[in-house]
Amino acid sequence: MKKKLFLDLNHSSLVNLYGIADENLRLIEKYLHVNIIGKENKILIKGKKKDIQDAQFVIQNLCEQIEDGISISKVSVEEVIGNIRNGKKYFTIANDDQINIEEGLLVSSRRELVKPKTKNQKNYIKAIFDNQIVFAIGPAGTGKTYLATAAGLYFLREKKVERIVLVRPVVEAGESLGFLPGDMKEKIDPYLRPLYDAIYDMIEPRIFKELMQNEIIEIAPLAYMRGRTLNKSFIILDEAQNTTIDQMKMFLTRTGNDSKVVITGDITQIDLPVSKKSGLIHAREIFEGTDGMKFIYFTAEDVSRAEIVKKILEAYERYEKNK
């Protein structure tokens, strides 16, 4: 059986649809078990009836994205195909008003929805959608970094941003990069590992590697942010309690047009010298209540890790109060 499609696209849009050396069409052939011949604005699809219908849906969905000004990549082709194979014939959500935060965020067609579990976590996700800059303050295990990463992947998937930038201070507890062994990547990787772990839990390693290679996802030490302006980006600063006031000012002023910024930290775990005030604490003092900025506070009740972790944090809280 065969079916013909006639596409009303200009030459550059057809090139975007077909991909380099027709690689996008070859992907559709591989996953949906059809044979596709593309010539100018005509596509001929051969195969079984159901497979042809699925291939036609994928191509039409990609054409809609192109008409909306979206550049097609191998990742986006695989996303649409993944939705087809999972019985989900959709790709994007028209606007944020249609999102039910309690149902969770779809960050990958091959993973479960990422769902907030507590009231503070729900407020956190809502704050990210409603504000340009969000500060998340609370103990480890409360989902600050994990949910921010999920939101970033969602915004990227929905084409609301063009890239994700994950940032961390890398000099902690008196250590200096200059004294650590290895090249720069080997020096900073241990500090950035929690960010890698969060992403690996949500998308396939192969897709993550491709996004990294294409600089759609960037993981960098805080010092590398100086002098940059990040437009249409989702930027996360993790472990922000270990920034100085000057570093926090430098980071916040990197915010560009159409960008989202999420800053996470635990102000009970500051590794700065005693003489240095935390930039996160200072930011809370001067920005709380500012339009476009939102502060979300987490407690031991929001811990998403093993139940014993919640008990450990509560015990430390009692100790600090008594002391």
Secondary structure, 3 states (H helix, E strand, C coil): CEEEEECCCCHHHHHHHHCHHHHHHHHHHHHHCCEEEEECCEEEEECCHHHHHHHHHHHHHHHHHHHCCCCCCHHHHHHHHHHHHCCCCCCCCCCHHHCCHHHCECCCCCCCCECCCCHHHHHHHHHHHHCCEEEEECCCCCCHHHHHHHHHHHHHHCCCCCEEEEEECCCCCCCCHHHCCCCHHHHHHHHHHHHHHHHHCCCCHHHHHHHHHCCCEEEEEHHHHCCCCECCEEEEECCHHHCEHHHHHHHHCCECCCCEEEEEECCCCCCCCCCCCEHHHHHHHHHCCCCCEEEEECCHHHCCCCHHHHHHHHHHHHHHHHC
